[in-house]
Amino acid sequence: MEKAKMSAYQLFTLILLFEIGSAVWFPIAIDAKQDAWLAALIAMAGGFCLFFIYYGLYRYYPDLPPTEYVQRLLGSVLGKGIAFCYVLYFTYVAASILRDFGELLVTIAYPATPLFIINALFILVVVYMVYQGIEVIARTSEVLFVGMCLLFLSGFLLMMISGIIHLENLKPILEEGLSPVIKTAFTDTLYFPFGQMVAFAMILPYVKEREKVKRTGLWALGMSGLLLALFAAGNIGALGLDLASHAQYPLLASIQSIEVAGFLERLDIYFILFVMISGFLKISLFFYVAVMGASHLFQVKHPSHLAYPMGIVILLISMATASSYTEYTEEWRAVYLPYVDPSFQVIIPVLLLIIAFFKNRKKAI
């Protein structure tokens, strides 16, 4: 473990910004149609259950990251195999978010700039942050949290003043019953973004106020779920269901609809700043846990030495994952979301928790 500690408040800011992260860029839970906000809340309840699984493992091994206690639970050979798979998983997720971020900036801000250049410049900053360690990332999250709150409050106020939100777009509620909403919540929104909390299993041992970990995690998850539901409802209320479901970036379309006093309009900078803050922190965290996992697995004395070579790997994966953004999203929906995410976020942690329960029960006896 890195010789570092963070406060419960820093954990709160990290989780909140991480969960909002890249989820606000896309039409979250839109398969539930005008009930997308309700699907987000139901998925949040599922996210609480997943957090209790990760917290349960943390209670058994408060000083060890998953890449180490998995070896105690499953043995050296199988444990190292699972740990290596988690390192690959964290690395790929960091690369996929980097790809999302680069594609977004190319689409809305820098159409003449090659995707590789944008991704390379951004990963350089992320590599430097990861090289400095978790304490620097945690302190940075405190500053970014204040900026995000100011952006959110001022943006929401402008949307209300401009009168673009029409609550009738959210009706009828549960038009097709509760079944499609639950299906969307537990086959899509649960894994993205709530299930990605599995990365924090690597972060929890750094929290110095251990008695506050559970309460802080639940509060942060609850706040992020409410905010995501509010974003989903706001986008549909401002754009209508048809436009919100077909827009590549519905939050951007909503912000572009703001017009106050005939001159305050085209506030794209709000969206870009939102993306920069949330994308930066989420990539940094996934990158950091991948570096730490690799250092534990291969017994690297100074984990920071892995930051630059793994940064190059993440950059190359972000470019090679698909030939186009359309192909990338199709592969993500067809393979990654239904098979990879459930395995690493739900199935493996549940099995580890069951094994840990029986092993520690024998010790207690």
Buried (B, 14 or more C-beta within 10 A) or exposed (E): BBEEBBBBBBBBBBBBBBBBBBBBBBBBBBBBBBBBBBBBBBBBBBBBEBBBBBBBBBBBBEEBBBBBBBBBBBEEEEBBEBBBBBBBBBBBBBBBBBBBBBBBBBEBBEEEEEBEEBBBEBBEEBBBBBBBBBBBBBBBBBEBBEBBEEBBEEBBEBBEEBEBBEEEBBEEEEEEEEEBBBEBBBBBBBBBBBBBBBBBBBBBBBBEBBEBBBEBBBBBBBBBBBBBBBBBBBBBBBBBBEBBBEBBBBBBBBBBBBBBEEEEBEBEEBBBBBBBBBBBBBBBBBBBBBBBBBBBBEEBEEBBEBBEEBBEBBBEBBBEBBEEBEEBBEBBEEEBBEEBBBEBBBEBBBEBBEBBEEEEEEEEE
